[in-house]
Amino acid sequence: MSRTWLGIGFSVVGALALFSMVVHFAVRDRPRPRGWSGLEFSDLTPAASARTPLLVRGGAVIFDVAADSPAAKAGIKPGEVVAAIDDKPIALARQASDLVRTKAAGDRIVLTIYDVNKGEVHPQQVALTFDAAPPVSKSYSVRPPRTLAREFFYPPFPAANASWSRRIRLGATIRPLALTGLGAGQCNGFVPEEWRVAAHAPDNSLFHVMAQEGFAHAIYQSAMLDGDAGAFVKTYLEQTFGAATVLTPPQVQPFGFVQRDFGNQKGGAGFVLYRVTGKRIALWIAAVPGGDVAWAKPQVGAVALSMRCASPGAPKAEPRPDDLLATRISTRCIQGACSEGDFAGAYLTTLRLGYVHNGKNEMFLVHPRRDYWQNGAEGPGFYHQIGGENERLYPGRIN
């Protein structure tokens, strides 16, 4: 009996010794790094792999990026997936880290990256030049030594067992905000439930909608301009809401638009987006309670920017520019005929919202970066759960 236990003891000791040697070889005997990138890798989980269906094989997740590092300066962000380094396919975090270890200060590499957080279907090439060492003021716990991209062999928390995008943290469902169409004359727009038309001009120069309860207003107005645009906007806001108004300095936006936030003495706040064409000015206004600006201004702003009016003097439709995202514009614009409201919709990028619709022409408001499914049942895109099934949604508003 004693010999049996002695044999077992020797076996256990031998196994532990062998295990310690393996760990020592894996951790201590790897090549010493000669340059610093600021990258930290994690192995690709099944969920992250599902979010990058165009990858032929493997890949590694960017777990973290050190501040002020070469990777940060190159614009690389945590959550992105590295598919290749210098055109060499990456299958594991260990492989990516080993390639990084061989680079010295001044060396340059090109990473093939999928940004699954933004719903990128196609990869981007990102160049990175190594530094000699991290800033002295920084404190790092990487061993050995401090000039390496660390590896993490546990998956990032949100993607550990998810079968869908890691951006969906409350379950594999998306319930975008449903919008209802409202119209008057040749003006229309999309609003949440229980909104109404507050005013409409017979010549379609004004379209004003508001919530049934509470202070929430979305307005489109076009008018002839005789004088300074800033003075016109201030006077218009004070006349519309009946209170002295303070405006922030003008902020230039794409396609010739100007944006200004405002607040008034009645506690209202919001923004006005306007553009002057010749002697004509067109405005899109969102007004909400000052205390609700953080969440209400983007939503009401999306309502205002959904408005389409056949207003007098409106510029003719133009072809769609490449930098107008499909979730910011109408289906008319997607097909090549963009109105002034489509160009104003570029401001939705700042509001971080976008329009989608289904096959029944029902409209929804989504957060494009958060709600994009890389591996939906019908391929990458936007979805809506209805009756236990996931319905495909398509970019663009339908008016």
Secondary structure, DSSP 4 states (H G I P E B T S, - for coil): -HHHHHHHHHHHHHHHHHHHHHHHHHHTSSPPPBSB--EEEEEPPHHHHHT-TT-SS--EEEEEE-TTSHHHHTT--TT-EEEEETTEE---HHHHHHHHHT-BTT-EEEEEEE-GGGT-SS-EEEEEE-BSS--TT-----SS-TTS--EE-S--GGGSS-SS-TT-TT-S---PEEEEEEEETTEEEEE-TTEEEEEE-TTSSEEEEEESSSS-EEEEEEEE--S-HHHHHHHHHHHHHTS-EEEPPPEE-GGG-EEEEEEETTSEEEEEEEEEETTEEEEEEEEEEGGGHHHHHHHHHHHHHT-EE--TTPPPPBPPPTTS-GGGSBHHHHTT-B-HHHHHGGGHHHHT-EEEE-TT--EEEE-HHHHEETT-TTSSEEEEEETTEEEEEEESB--
